Amino acid sequence: MEEGVDGIRIMTVHKAKGLEFPVVLLVDITAKDTREPSRWVDQTAGVSAMRLAGCMPIEVQEHAADEMRIEQEEAARVLYVAATRARDLLVVCAVGDHPYDGWLATLNPVLYPSAAASFNALTNEAPGCPAFGDDTVVDRPQNAFRSTGSVSPGLHQPQVGEHRVVWWDPSVLAPPNSQIRSSSRLTDYLKEDDGRVHSDEGIRAHEEWQTQRASIRQVAGKPEWRVVTATAQVAMMGVDEASGRNNAEYLEATVESIQIDYTRPHGKRFGTLVHAVLSFVSLNSDQDGVAEIARLQGRILGAREEEVAAAVETVNAALSHPLMRRAAAAANNGQCRREVPIALKLDDDLMVEGVVDLAFRDQSESAAWTVVDYKTDFEVAGRLDEYRKQLGLYAFAISRATGIRTEAVLLRI
């Protein structure tokens, strides 16, 4: 799409979809509406055959008629879109002597009058138009004979429709007593700018635009926020360094644990499976309910049968823990959240985001929010400080958002 010097917008039909203009010109009358089919597609069988290196598969040849019909229907739809973009006036380029077999041929019945009436316009003085001559061909060599069907300029009744069509005399488009211009507007413009006044001004304007654009891109390219995960933030620096707050305010996380079977499967996939089950299962669920959720999540994650069985035992043990029984009671009162996304703004335009495994609040009005993070590691001693800080960030974010005191618990399961 481009903007012309006179405000004329040139675009393809597909780009014009959904738009409307006061005047629309349909051009390129020599373009074909369809071409010889070069492919055939069977969507049911999932098969596509197409011309390759000049060779046409037999399937394309056998279905050529069907493909041509489909392409002709699509060409008609595209032409309809093009013609209906005009709000006030539709201008169609056509050959006055005879209908032209191009992409606009579908419009011929609504453009051309009958052969009997083609020489005789309803009126030669069409409303809003200049006085026309007697021919729609701008240059007929040696007064060549006009055959039957050649359309005279003026207002005509087409073969189909109740509307009227004005056929123009193209000679009135050129200035009186002048030759058809062979030079372009650009050529005239360059001749008038021998002193480089306009070109130098254009160069300066372009340089100013480039400078302004570079400045805008530099400003727009600076992020307003730096967003990191809680895990990444803790790994980069201490939480107290990032926020400027004292550890004692929000990093006091206690550690509790269930009875862990160290012969069970472990690793990243097992930990993901246990987290997934705990995020979906009812906190009051029995063993059968846990097993059903574990089988479903196991299929999603591609877990082995022994991993699913171990996850069922681990989750059942976790649900029996006093901390989780409190969470189940809070869930009954609508005071329990699982897999909650959080975001915390720290200093220096830093935004920390993460997902809280579990947060609940007991029924007492003075009760704090208890923030729980599950860990399935067999050995956490080496990363305990990192886990505490991460959980502390979660607890601090919830405390800031709710205005209520928080308690953080790291639950090893």
C-alpha positions in Angstrom: 0.0 0.0 0.0 1.3 3.5 -0.8 0.1 7.0 -0.7 0.1 8.9 -4.0 1.1 12.5 -4.4 -2.5 13.5 -4.9 -3.9 11.5 -2.0 -4.6 8.5 -4.2 -4.2 5.3 -2.3 -3.0 2.3 -4.3 -3.6 -1.1 -2.8 -4.4 -4.7 -3.6 -8.0 -6.0 -3.3 -7.1 -8.1 -0.3 -5.7 -5.1 1.6 -8.9 -3.2 0.8 -11.1 -5.6 2.7 -13.2 -3.8 5.4 -12.3 -0.4 4.0 -14.5 2.2 2.1 -13.6 5.1 -0.1 -15.7 7.8 -1.9 -14.2 6.8 -5.3 -12.7 3.5 -6.3 -11.0 2.8 -9.6 -10.6 -0.8 -10.8 -7.6 -1.1 -13.1 -5.4 -3.7 -14.8 -8.0 -5.0 -17.3 -5.6 -7.4 -18.9 -5.0 -9.4 -15.7 -6.5 -12.9 -15.8 -9.1 -13.8 -13.2 -7.9 -17.4 -13.0 -4.9 -19.4 -14.1 -4.4 -23.0 -15.1 -4.6 -25.1 -11.9 -1.1 -25.9 -10.6 -2.2 -28.0 -7.6 -4.9 -30.2 -6.2 -5.6 -30.7 -2.4 -7.5 -33.5 -0.8 -8.1 -32.2 2.7 -9.8 -35.4 3.9 -6.9 -37.6 2.9 -4.3 -34.9 3.8 -2.8 -35.1 0.3 -1.5 -32.3 -1.9 -0.3 -32.7 -5.5 1.3 -29.8 -7.4 3.2 -29.0 -10.5 7.0 -29.4 -10.0 9.8 -28.8 -12.4 7.3 -28.4 -15.3 5.7 -31.8 -14.6 2.1 -32.0 -13.7 0.9 -35.0 -11.6 -2.0 -36.9 -13.0 -4.1 -36.0 -9.9 -3.9 -32.3 -10.9 -4.9 -33.1 -14.5 -7.9 -35.2 -13.4 -9.2 -32.5 -11.1 -8.4 -29.5 -13.2 -12.1 -28.7 -13.9 -13.0 -28.8 -10.2 -10.0 -26.6 -9.3 -10.8 -24.1 -12.1 -14.4 -23.9 -10.8 -13.1 -23.2 -7.2 -10.6 -20.5 -8.5 -13.4 -18.8 -10.6 -15.6 -18.7 -7.6 -12.8 -17.2 -5.5 -12.1 -14.7 -8.3 -15.7 -13.6 -8.3 -15.6 -13.1 -4.5 -12.5 -11.0 -4.8 -14.1 -8.9 -7.5 -17.1 -8.4 -5.4 -14.9 -7.1 -2.6 -13.2 -4.7 -4.9 -16.4 -3.3 -6.4 -18.1 -2.8 -3.1 -15.3 -0.6 -1.6 -16.8 2.4 -3.4 -19.2 4.6 -1.4 -20.1 7.2 -4.1 -18.5 6.3 -7.4 -17.0 3.2 -9.0 -14.8 3.7 -12.0 -14.0 0.6 -14.1 -11.4 0.6 -16.9 -12.9 -1.1 -20.0 -12.5 -1.4 -23.7 -15.3 0.5 -25.5 -15.1 -1.5 -28.8 -15.8 -4.9 -27.2 -15.9 -6.6 -23.8 -12.4 -7.6 -22.6 -11.8 -11.0 -21.2 -9.8 -10.1 -18.1 -10.4 -10.2 -14.3 -13.2 -7.6 -14.7 -15.1 -9.6 -17.3 -17.6 -10.7 -14.6 -18.8 -7.1 -14.6 -19.4 -6.9 -18.3 -23.2 -7.5 -18.1 -23.6 -4.6 -15.7 -21.2 -2.3 -17.7 -22.0 -2.8 -21.4 -25.3 -1.9 -23.1 -26.9 -4.2 -25.6 -25.3 -4.3 -29.0 -28.4 -2.6 -30.5 -28.1 0.3 -28.1 -24.4 0.7 -28.0 -24.2 3.4 -30.6 -27.0 5.4 -29.1 -26.6 6.7 -25.6 -29.6 7.7 -23.5 -28.0 11.1 -23.4 -24.6 12.4 -24.4 -24.5 14.9 -21.6 -24.2 12.8 -18.5 -24.8 14.6 -15.1 -21.6 16.1 -13.7 -19.5 15.2 -16.8 -18.1 17.4 -19.6 -19.4 17.3 -23.1 -18.3 14.1 -24.8 -17.4 13.4 -28.4 -18.6 10.4 -30.3 -16.0 7.7 -29.4 -14.8 5.9 -26.3 -11.4 5.1 -28.0 -8.9 7.8 -27.6 -7.0 7.2 -30.8 -8.6 5.2 -33.6 -5.9 4.9 -36.4 -7.0 6.4 -39.7 -10.7 6.5 -38.5 -10.9 2.8 -38.3 -14.4 1.4 -38.7 -16.5 1.1 -35.5 -18.1 -2.3 -35.4 -21.5 -3.2 -33.9 -21.3 -3.2 -30.1 -18.8 -0.3 -29.9 -20.0 1.9 -27.1 -20.5 5.6 -27.7 -19.7 8.1 -24.9 -22.6 9.1 -22.6 -25.2 7.6 -20.2 -26.2 4.0 -21.0 -28.6 1.4 -19.7 -26.5 -1.8 -19.2 -27.8 -5.3 -20.1 -28.3 -6.2 -16.4 -29.5 -4.0 -13.5 -31.6 -0.9 -13.1 -28.6 1.4 -12.7 -27.0 3.7 -15.3 -23.4 3.6 -16.5 -21.5 6.6 -17.9 -19.1 5.7 -20.7 -16.4 8.4 -20.9 -14.7 9.9 -23.9 -11.1 9.7 -22.8 -10.1 12.6 -25.1 -11.7 15.0 -22.6 -9.2 13.9 -19.9 -6.3 15.5 -21.8 -5.8 19.3 -21.9 -7.2 20.9 -25.0 -4.9 21.1 -28.1 -2.2 19.1 -26.4 -0.4 15.9 -27.1 -0.7 12.9 -24.8 2.0 13.5 -22.2 4.9 11.2 -22.4 6.8 12.6 -19.4 6.0 11.7 -15.9 5.2 14.0 -13.0 8.6 13.1 -11.5 10.4 14.2 -14.6 8.6 17.6 -14.5 9.4 17.9 -10.9 13.1 17.3 -11.5 13.2 19.8 -14.3 11.7 22.5 -12.0 14.3 21.6 -9.3 17.5 22.3 -11.2 18.8 24.4 -8.3 18.3 21.5 -5.9 16.1 23.6 -3.7 13.4 21.0 -3.2 15.8 18.1 -3.1 18.1 19.7 -0.5 15.1 20.6 1.6 13.8 17.0 1.3 17.2 15.6 2.4 17.3 17.9 5.4 13.7 16.9 6.3 14.6 13.2 6.0 17.7 13.6 8.2 15.6 15.4 10.9 13.1 12.6 10.7 15.8 10.0 11.1 17.2 11.9 14.2 13.8 12.2 15.7 13.0 8.5 15.0 16.3 7.4 16.6 15.5 9.5 19.7 12.0 8.0 20.0 13.3 4.5 19.6 16.0 5.0 22.2 13.4 6.3 24.7 10.8 3.6 23.8 13.5 0.9 24.0 14.2 1.5 27.6 12.0 -0.9 29.7 9.8 0.7 32.3 10.1 -2.4 34.4 12.6 -5.2 34.8 10.7 -8.4 35.4 12.5 -11.4 36.9 11.3 -14.6 38.5 11.6 -15.0 42.3 14.0 -17.9 41.7 16.2 -15.8 39.5 16.1 -12.8 41.8 17.2 -14.9 44.8 20.0 -16.4 42.8 21.3 -12.9 41.7 21.3 -11.2 45.1 19.8 -11.5 48.6 16.2 -10.4 48.9 17.1 -7.9 51.5 19.6 -6.3 49.1 16.9 -6.1 46.4 14.2 -4.5 48.5 16.2 -2.6 51.1 14.2 -4.3 53.9 15.3 -6.2 56.9 15.3 -10.0 56.7 13.5 -10.2 60.0 10.5 -8.5 58.6 9.5 -11.1 56.1 12.0 -13.9 55.7 11.2 -16.0 58.7 10.1 -19.2 57.1 9.7 -22.4 59.1 10.3 -25.9 57.7 8.0 -28.8 58.2 8.0 -32.2 56.8 6.0 -35.4 56.2 7.5 -38.9 56.6 9.5 -39.2 53.4 10.2 -42.6 51.7 13.7 -42.2 50.3 13.3 -45.3 48.1 10.5 -43.6 46.0 11.1 -42.1 42.6 12.5 -38.5 42.6 13.6 -35.9 40.2 12.1 -33.0 38.3 9.3 -34.9 36.6 8.2 -36.5 39.9 8.3 -33.1 41.6 6.2 -31.6 38.8 3.7 -34.5 39.1 3.2 -34.0 42.9 2.8 -30.3 42.5 0.2 -30.8 39.7 -1.8 -33.3 41.8 -1.8 -31.0 44.9 -2.9 -28.0 42.7 -6.0 -29.9 41.4 -7.1 -32.4 44.1 -9.6 -31.5 46.7 -7.8 -31.0 50.0 -10.5 -33.2 51.6 -10.1 -35.9 49.0 -9.8 -39.6 49.8 -7.2 -42.0 48.4 -9.3 -42.9 45.4 -9.8 -39.2 44.5 -6.0 -38.6 44.7 -5.3 -41.7 42.6 -7.7 -40.5 39.8 -6.1 -37.0 39.6 -2.6 -38.6 39.7 -3.4 -40.9 36.8 -4.7 -38.0 34.7 -1.7 -35.8 35.5 0.7 -38.7 35.0 -0.6 -39.2 31.4 -0.2 -35.5 30.7 3.4 -35.5 32.0 4.3 -38.9 30.6 5.1 -40.3 34.0 5.9 -43.9 34.7 3.5 -46.1 36.6 5.8 -46.3 39.6 6.0 -42.5 39.7 2.2 -42.2 39.6 1.9 -44.7 42.5 4.6 -42.9 44.5 2.8 -39.5 43.9 -0.5 -41.0 45.2 1.3 -42.1 48.5 3.2 -38.7 48.8 0.1 -36.6 48.3 -2.0 -38.7 50.7 0.7 -38.3 53.3 0.8 -34.5 52.7 -3.0 -34.1 53.0 -2.8 -35.8 56.4 -0.3 -33.2 57.7 -1.9 -30.8 60.3 -0.8 -27.8 58.1 -2.8 -29.2 55.1 -5.8 -30.0 57.3 -5.9 -26.4 58.3 -5.7 -25.4 54.6 -8.7 -27.8 53.9 -10.7 -26.1 56.6 -9.8 -22.7 55.2 -10.9 -23.9 51.7 -14.3 -24.7 53.1 -14.6 -21.1 54.2 -13.3 -19.7 50.9 -10.0 -18.6 52.4 -7.6 -20.8 50.5 -5.7 -20.1 47.2 -3.6 -22.5 45.2 -1.2 -21.9 42.3 -1.6 -18.1 42.7 0.5 -15.8 40.5 2.1 -12.9 42.4 4.1 -9.8 41.4 6.1 -7.7 43.8 7.7 -4.3 43.0 11.1 -3.8 44.5 13.4 -0.9 44.3 15.1 0.3 41.0 11.9 -0.5 39.0 12.4 -4.2 39.5 9.3 -6.5 39.4 9.6 -10.0 40.8 7.0 -12.5 39.8 6.3 -16.1 40.8 3.6 -18.6 41.6 2.6 -19.5 45.2 1.8 -23.2 45.7 -0.6 -22.6 48.6 -1.9 -19.7 50.7 -4.7 -19.9 53.3 -6.1 -18.0 56.2 -7.7 -19.5 59.3 -11.2 -18.4 60.3 -10.0 -16.1 63.1 -10.2 -12.4 62.2 -6.7 -11.9 63.6 -5.3 -14.9 61.7 -2.4 -14.4 59.4 -2.1 -15.6 55.8 0.0 -18.8 55.8 2.1 -19.2 52.6 3.2 -22.7 51.8 5.8 -23.9 49.3 6.2 -27.6 48.5 9.6 -29.1 48.1 10.1 -32.7 47.0 13.9 -32.7 47.1 15.5 -35.5 49.1 18.2 -33.1 50.3 17.4 -29.4 50.9 20.2 -28.5 53.3 22.4 -27.0 50.6 19.6 -24.9 49.2 17.6 -24.1 52.3 18.6 -20.5 52.5 17.7 -20.0 48.9 14.3 -21.6 49.4 13.6 -19.5 52.5 14.4 -16.3 50.7 12.2 -17.3 47.7 9.3 -18.1 50.0 9.9 -14.9 52.0 9.4 -12.9 48.8 6.0 -14.6 48.2 5.0 -13.9 51.8 6.1 -10.3 51.6 4.1 -9.8 48.3 0.9 -11.2 49.9 1.4 -9.2 53.0 1.8 -6.0 51.0 -1.2 -6.8 48.8 -3.6 -7.7 51.7 -2.2 -5.6 54.5 -2.4 -8.7 56.7 0.5 -10.4 58.5 1.9 -13.5 56.8 3.6 -16.7 57.9 5.8 -18.7 55.6 6.1 -22.5 55.8 8.4 -24.7 53.7 6.7 -28.1 53.5 9.0 -31.0 52.5 7.0 -33.8 51.0 
